[in-house]
Amino acid sequence: MANPHHNAARHPGLGNFFAVWVLVWCVFNPFLKAQDYHFSQFYANPTGLNPALTAAFDGVVRGSVIMRSQWMSVTKPFLTIGAEVDGAVYKNNRRQELLGIGITFNGDKSGDVNYRSAQATLSLSYIKNIGRSSRHKLGIGVYAGVVNNQFDLDLSTWDNQFANGVFYPSLPAGESFENIQRWYADFGVGAFWGYLPNRNTLFRLSVSASHLNRPFYGFGESNAQLPIRYTAYFFSQIALNRNLSLSPMVYASWQRKFSEYLAGCNVEYFKKKNSYTTLFSLGGGLLYRWNDALVLNGFVSWQNLRFSIAYDVNVSPFVVATHGRGGMEIAISYIFRKRTITRIGKEPCPYDIM
């Protein structure tokens, strides 16, 4: 039997038919339960990962953008974009605590079918150092937001509109779906614990729950509710010497019958000006998403700016549209600090509050 993936490559209409069939089935099938926005570089989208991580960084304001393109073997890849801005609105160095606030945006565009969704959330957090040496940190957070899902038949691409491998938008789609749009509110909570035994070593455990209000997301006669999603992740940075560290990490999420598991490790080389200020760093690593993909990633930081890139090498049995055609991710973040530490003895106290 001929490889259907090769046939789809020779005949674009077949590739579009497969993509359209899968995506429309996911949208309109009342028995399916939707999955959320997700990124392989989950740690690059902290407030989207857990509202308790809002303002959990050393600095005043943090801004970041992450973009993911997947299903690149179909005509129009599935595109996901995330952006966030967060920071502390209150800090008390004597009590070693802060209140954080953040705004997060996530959006999806499904390519040929042009099914789109957008989410905007506001997150609040409370973070406090505890213990005699203030090496432990506890944080709790909540988020509230609104989500919009929509589908426009006129903006979609269908296999019926291809003739001899050429796309003609004037040809009838041959489908009778109605244009649809739905809004719903969304709420969630989270918590994390962090431990810093020294300046270059960090351990963090995070848990969160999304969709506590079980919003309705179905279209037409489908009136399904979005299941609660539970997420847990462990992140660490372990110093090997003055200029080198390892970062083992584990991520897991559960949403009714759906689950996702990632585990792996990054290695990072960094050059420091002093024990408080890092001039630059670079590194990379490998993660594995269970029964789905290997995730290769690399990153570079220059003072307050960080750039990272990742690629999913698909290893799942879903070979027709995705085998060897994983997802590309690019993330950029920038942290605005209060001030640069020029010499030891002039650092804020406590400098580690975050």
N, C-alpha and C positions, 0 to 999 in steps of 0.2 A: 504493500500500500504506500502511495506517495505521502511524503511528509506534508501535512496540511499547512504548516508554517511556511514552507517553501511555496506552496500554491498561493497562499495569501500574499506573499511578496511579489509574485508575478502578476497577480490579479488584485489590484487595490480594492475592488468591490467586495471581494471575499473578506479581506481584513476589516473593512468597514462593517460588513454584515456581522462578523463575529463580535466586534466591539460594541456595536449598537445593540445586538441581542443581549449581551451580558449586562450592559449598563441599564437598558430599559427594564430588564428582568429584575435588577436590583432595586430600581426606583419604584416600580409598580407592583411588585409581588408582595401581597399583604402578609405573607408568612416570614419574610425576611426581617431581621432586626439590624438597623443601621449601625455602622461603625463610625467612629469619630475621626476628626482630623488627626493625623499622626505623622511624625517625622522619625527617620532613623537616628538622626542626631537629636534625640529627645532632650538632652541636656542643654541644647542651644535654644530651647523654647521654655525657659523656667516657669514663667507665670502661667503659661498654658499647660504645663505639666502638673503644677500644684500651686494654688493661690498662696500657700504659706511661704513660698519662696520669693514672694514679692518683696523687693528691697533687700534680699539676702545676698548682699555683695558689698565690697569695700568701695564706697564712692557716694556720690550725691544723686546722679541720675544715670540710668542705663537705657540705651536704645538698641534694639536688635531687629533684624529682618532675616527670614529664612524662606527659601523657595525650593520646592520639590517637584520634579517632573518624572512621571513614571508611565508605564505601558508605552514605551517609546517605539514599539514595533507596530503600533496602529497609526493611522493617518495623523491624528491630532492627539498628542499625549495628554494624560490626566495631570492637571497643574494644581498644586496646593501652595498657598502663600501664607506666612504668618509674620506678624509684626507686633512689637510690644514696646512700651515705655513704662518704666517704674522707678521708684525712689522713695526715700524716707521723708515723711512730712513732719516727723517729730523724732528727735534723738535726745536721750538723756545719758550722758557719759557717766554720771555718778551712779545712777540706777542701772546702767548698762542695759538699756532697752530701747526699742524703737517701734514706731508705727509706720507701715509702708502702704503705698497706694500704687496701683498699676492699671494700665489700659492695654488690652490685648485684642488683636484682630486676626481672624483666621478665615480663609476663603478657599473654595474648591471650584474648579471648572473641569467638567468631565470629557472635554474633547469633542468627538463627533456628535454625541447626543446633546452637548451643550447644557447639560444639567448643572446648575450652579447653586452654591450655598455660601452664606457669609455669616460670620459670628463676631459679635463685639461684646466684650465683657469688661467689667470693672472689678478689680480684686483689692482686698484689704488684708493686711497681715499685722501680727504682733509678734516680735522676736525679742528674746531676752537671753543674756548670758547668765549662767548659773555656775555654782561651784566656787571653791576658795580661790582658784586661779583663773576663773572665768573661761575655762577650756571647753565647757559644754554650752550648747546653744539649743534652745527650744523655740519653735515657731508654730503658730496656728494661723489659718487664713480662710477666707470665704470669698466666693465670687458670685456675681449676678450678671446676667447678660441676656441678649436677644439674638435669635438665629432666624435667618430667612432662607428658605429653599424655593427654587423656581425652575421652571422648564418652559422653553419657548420653541414650538415646533418649527417655526419659520427660520430659526437660527441654527437648526440641526442639520447634520449631514447623514443621508441615508444611502444604502446600497442601490436603491432603485434610481438614484440620480447619477449613477456611473454608466457610461456607455463605452465599451471597448477600452476600459481602464482610464477613461477621462471623466472628470467630474463636471456635470452640467447643473448648476443651481436652479435653472429654469424648469427642469424636469420635475414632475410631481413626486412627492415623497412616498406616496402609496400608503400612508399611515393616517390614522384619524384621532391621535391623542389630542386632548385639549391642552391649551396653555394653562399652567398651574402655578400657584404661588401660595406659600404658607409661612406665617410668622409664629414663633413661640418663644416664651421666656425660659431661661435655664439657670439653675442654681447648683452650687457645689461647695465642698469644704475640703480642707487638707491640713496636714501637720508634718513637721519634720524634726529630727534630732541630729545635731552635729557635734563632733568632737575634734578638737585641734590640739593634739599633744605637743606640737611645736609649729614653727612658722611655715614649714614646708610640707606638713602632713595634715590630711583632712579625711574624716570619715563622716558620711551623711546618709541617713535613712529617711525616706519620705513615703508617705501614704496619702491618698486622696480619694474622694468619691464625687462623681459628676452626675448630673441629671437627677438630683434628689427629688425634684417635683414631677418626675416621669412625664415629660411633655409629649404631646401628640405631634407626630411628624408625618403621618401618612397622607396620601393624596387620593382624590376621587372617593371611591367607596372604601378605600383602605384607611382606617382610622387607628393605626397602630401607635403604641406608646414606645418612646425611647427607653430602653432598659438603663438602670443605674450602672455606671462604669466605675470599677474599682481599679486603682493604679498603685503600684508599689515600685520603688526603685532604690538601689543602693549605689552610692558613688564614693570613690576614695581617691586620694592622691597620696602616694607613699614615696617619701624621699629616699633615693638610693645613695646619693651623695650631694654635694653642694650644687650641682648643675643638672641632675638627672632625676626623674621621678616616673613611677608607674601609676596608672589610674585604672584599676579593675572596676567594672561596673556591671550591674544587673538591672534589667527593667522587665516588668510584667504587668499585664492588664487583663481584666476579665469583664466581659459584657454579655451576660447571660451565656449562651452557648459558644460565643466567640472568645478566644484568648490569644494573647501575643506574648512571646518571651524573647528577650534579647540578652546576650551576655558577651563580654569581651574585655579588651584591655587596650589602653593607649599608653604610649611612651612619650615623654616630653623632655626636651633639653631646653634649659633656660639660662639666661645670663642676667645676673643681678648687679645693680649699682650698689646696693647695701642690703641688709637683711629685710628691709621693708619695701624696696622698690625694685621691680623687675623691668629691665630694659627691653628684652625681647625673648621670645620662646618659639620653638617649632617642634612638631612631632606628628604622630599618626598612630594608627592601630587597626585592629580588626575586631568586628563584632559578628555574631551569628544570630540571626532570627530563626527560631526553631521551625524546621520543616518549610523554610521559605527562601532565605537569602543569606549570603555573606556580605557584610557591609565593610567596605574599605574606606578609611577616612584619613585626612591629613589636615593640619592647621598650622597657622603662624600668627603670632601676636607681636605687636610693636607698641610698647607702653600701654595705652588704654584701648587700642584698636585690635580686634581679633577677627581673623578670616578663616573659615573652614570649608572643606568640600568633602563630599562622601558619594559613593556609588554602590548601589545594591547589585550584586551579582546573583541573579535568580537561580536557585537550585531546586525549586519546587516542581511537582509533577504537572503543573499547569502550563504545559509547553507551547500551546498553540500561539498565544499572544505574548508570553512573558519570558520564556526560557532564554537565558543569556541576554535579556533586554530589561535590565533592572531600572531603578530610579536614581536620578542624579539630584543631589542636594547641595545648595550653597547657602552659607550663613555668615552674616556680618554683624558684629556687635561693637558698641563703643560705650565706655564708661567715663562720665565727667566726674573728676575727683574734686574734693574741696581744695587740696593743696598738695604739692609735691614735697616729700620729705628730703631735705638736702643733707642732713647729717643726723646721726643718732643723738638723742637727747632733745630733739625738737619735734618728735612725733606726737600726734594727738594721744590723749589718754582717756579711755583705752582705745588703741588703734584698731583692735580686732573687732570692735562692735560692728555688727552687720545684721 
